Amino acid sequence: MIKTKVEEQKLDQSQDPSSAENRKIRDYEESFNKAVKELDDFLEIPIRVNVVIGKKMVKIGELLNLSPGSLLVLKRSAGESLLMYLEDTFFAKGEVTIMEDTFAVRITEINDPRKV
């Protein structure tokens, strides 16, 4: 049986393991790019980020006694990280910093997304 050059190249490529690996990589890249394009619509959805210095339970009577100048002491040390939430879900820790004349939060740790 006489084989054409194209048939020989196809045969060589099908027997070449690196060619099969390259095809797998190309397929993966194509499916990844398709998934990213499908996510484009979600990238513009706003979500609230809450930065929490601390939390404290107080009695209603204590709240009623608060006035300007009152202190609400939190059970967190000054050096502890701030907690960051996406809506009500914890996702990161950070520290306060100042940029020009506004507060900012430098992210120091991101929670494992499998635990979010």
Secondary structure, 3 states (H helix, E strand, C coil): CCCCHHHHHHHHHHHCHHHHHHHHHHHHHHHHHHHHHHHHHHHHCCCCEEEECCCCCCCHHHHHCCCCCCCCCCCCCCCCCEEEEECCEEEEEEEEEEECCEEEEEEEEECCHHHC
